[in-house]
Amino acid sequence: FMQDPHELHWKATKRILHYVRGTYTDRIHYHGGVDIDLIGFTDSDWAGDLDRQKSTSGYSFSLGSGPISWSSKKYNAIVMSSTK
């Protein structure tokens, strides 16, 4: 990246800086002496939507008492097993 930068790299850098500039006031505050646990959950539903022929997977992570990351996605292919 640093040895051979291109216009695409510059655009990505500008986009990141624009995002940081717009969110610098967003913060999560943690106080000392309080236990903060990182908890994560994941799940998959192989061929759960039989009408639309889709499988679903998702995850959720929380730090302390609030969610910090989550996602859910439907896939077009039906997967009968994750080990085959």
Short mmCIF file of the C-alpha atoms (twelve columns), coordinates in Angstrom:
data_MODEL
# 
_entry.id   MODEL 
# 
loop_
_atom_site.group_PDB 
_atom_site.id 
_atom_site.type_symbol 
_atom_site.label_atom_id 
_atom_site.label_alt_id 
_atom_site.label_comp_id 
_atom_site.label_asym_id 
_atom_site.label_seq_id 
_atom_site.Cartn_x 
_atom_site.Cartn_y 
_atom_site.Cartn_z 
_atom_site.pdbx_PDB_model_num 
ATOM 1  C CA . PHE A 1  0.000   0.000   0.000  1 
ATOM 2  C CA . MET A 2  2.620   2.566   1.039  1 
ATOM 3  C CA . GLN A 3  5.143   1.442   -1.576 1 
ATOM 4  C CA . ASP A 4  2.786   1.813   -4.539 1 
ATOM 5  C CA . PRO A 5  -0.154  4.108   -3.703 1 
ATOM 6  C CA . HIS A 6  -2.857  4.668   -6.303 1 
ATOM 7  C CA . GLU A 7  -5.860  6.963   -6.695 1 
ATOM 8  C CA . LEU A 8  -8.054  4.253   -5.155 1 
ATOM 9  C CA . HIS A 9  -5.938  4.330   -1.972 1 
ATOM 10 C CA . TRP A 10 -6.251  8.123   -1.750 1 
ATOM 11 C CA . LYS A 11 -10.034 7.919   -2.126 1 
ATOM 12 C CA . ALA A 12 -10.224 5.274   0.611  1 
ATOM 13 C CA . THR A 13 -8.079  7.431   2.906  1 
ATOM 14 C CA . LYS A 14 -10.282 10.466  2.325  1 
ATOM 15 C CA . ARG A 15 -13.393 8.409   3.025  1 
ATOM 16 C CA . ILE A 16 -11.963 7.142   6.326  1 
ATOM 17 C CA . LEU A 17 -10.984 10.670  7.393  1 
ATOM 18 C CA . HIS A 18 -14.450 11.951  6.487  1 
ATOM 19 C CA . TYR A 19 -16.012 9.219   8.642  1 
ATOM 20 C CA . VAL A 20 -13.703 9.942   11.589 1 
ATOM 21 C CA . ARG A 21 -14.390 13.678  11.348 1 
ATOM 22 C CA . GLY A 22 -18.136 13.048  11.471 1 
ATOM 23 C CA . THR A 23 -18.055 10.642  14.411 1 
ATOM 24 C CA . TYR A 24 -15.367 12.027  16.725 1 
ATOM 25 C CA . THR A 25 -17.984 13.019  19.322 1 
ATOM 26 C CA . ASP A 26 -19.429 9.484   19.494 1 
ATOM 27 C CA . ARG A 27 -17.927 7.779   22.516 1 
ATOM 28 C CA . ILE A 28 -18.275 4.857   24.848 1 
ATOM 29 C CA . HIS A 29 -17.296 5.650   28.435 1 
ATOM 30 C CA . TYR A 30 -16.054 3.011   30.875 1 
ATOM 31 C CA . HIS A 31 -15.331 3.687   34.531 1 
ATOM 32 C CA . GLY A 32 -12.598 2.032   36.581 1 
ATOM 33 C CA . GLY A 33 -13.466 -0.694  39.050 1 
ATOM 34 C CA . VAL A 34 -16.342 -2.052  36.959 1 
ATOM 35 C CA . ASP A 35 -16.149 -5.477  35.327 1 
ATOM 36 C CA . ILE A 36 -16.614 -5.216  31.582 1 
ATOM 37 C CA . ASP A 37 -17.336 -8.511  29.865 1 
ATOM 38 C CA . LEU A 38 -17.089 -9.103  26.141 1 
ATOM 39 C CA . ILE A 39 -19.911 -11.479 25.187 1 
ATOM 40 C CA . GLY A 40 -20.547 -12.851 21.713 1 
ATOM 41 C CA . PHE A 41 -23.258 -14.974 20.155 1 
ATOM 42 C CA . THR A 42 -23.387 -16.568 16.716 1 
ATOM 43 C CA . ASP A 43 -26.033 -18.671 15.020 1 
ATOM 44 C CA . SER A 44 -26.761 -20.241 11.655 1 
ATOM 45 C CA . ASP A 45 -30.025 -21.527 10.247 1 
ATOM 46 C CA . TRP A 46 -29.283 -23.930 7.407  1 
ATOM 47 C CA . ALA A 47 -32.170 -23.854 4.915  1 
ATOM 48 C CA . GLY A 48 -34.498 -22.292 7.461  1 
ATOM 49 C CA . ASP A 49 -36.406 -20.282 4.850  1 
ATOM 50 C CA . LEU A 50 -37.668 -23.108 2.642  1 
ATOM 51 C CA . ASP A 51 -40.045 -20.891 0.640  1 
ATOM 52 C CA . ARG A 52 -37.232 -18.626 -0.528 1 
ATOM 53 C CA . GLN A 53 -34.502 -21.289 -0.482 1 
ATOM 54 C CA . LYS A 54 -32.227 -19.287 1.809  1 
ATOM 55 C CA . SER A 55 -29.998 -19.921 4.796  1 
ATOM 56 C CA . THR A 56 -29.340 -17.311 7.489  1 
ATOM 57 C CA . SER A 57 -26.357 -16.593 9.719  1 
ATOM 58 C CA . GLY A 58 -25.667 -13.855 12.202 1 
ATOM 59 C CA . TYR A 59 -23.709 -12.649 15.195 1 
ATOM 60 C CA . SER A 60 -23.967 -10.173 18.056 1 
ATOM 61 C CA . PHE A 61 -21.245 -8.888  20.408 1 
ATOM 62 C CA . SER A 62 -21.664 -6.733  23.474 1 
ATOM 63 C CA . LEU A 63 -19.121 -5.032  25.707 1 
ATOM 64 C CA . GLY A 64 -20.386 -4.215  29.154 1 
ATOM 65 C CA . SER A 65 -24.098 -3.521  28.894 1 
ATOM 66 C CA . GLY A 66 -24.321 -2.419  25.261 1 
ATOM 67 C CA . PRO A 67 -24.027 -3.997  21.829 1 
ATOM 68 C CA . ILE A 68 -20.921 -3.024  19.868 1 
ATOM 69 C CA . SER A 69 -21.301 -5.136  16.726 1 
ATOM 70 C CA . TRP A 70 -24.017 -7.219  15.079 1 
ATOM 71 C CA . SER A 71 -24.915 -8.622  11.691 1 
ATOM 72 C CA . SER A 72 -27.438 -10.905 10.029 1 
ATOM 73 C CA . LYS A 73 -27.298 -12.146 6.468  1 
ATOM 74 C CA . LYS A 74 -29.399 -14.379 4.236  1 
ATOM 75 C CA . TYR A 75 -27.620 -16.527 1.674  1 
ATOM 76 C CA . ASN A 76 -29.065 -17.723 -1.624 1 
ATOM 77 C CA . ALA A 77 -27.566 -21.200 -1.387 1 
ATOM 78 C CA . ILE A 78 -28.926 -23.794 0.993  1 
ATOM 79 C CA . VAL A 79 -26.146 -25.433 2.954  1 
ATOM 80 C CA . MET A 80 -27.098 -28.689 4.590  1 
ATOM 81 C CA . SER A 81 -23.977 -28.928 6.787  1 
ATOM 82 C CA . SER A 82 -21.020 -26.730 7.600  1 
ATOM 83 C CA . THR A 83 -18.636 -29.710 7.820  1 
ATOM 84 C CA . LYS A 84 -19.101 -31.270 4.379  1 
# 
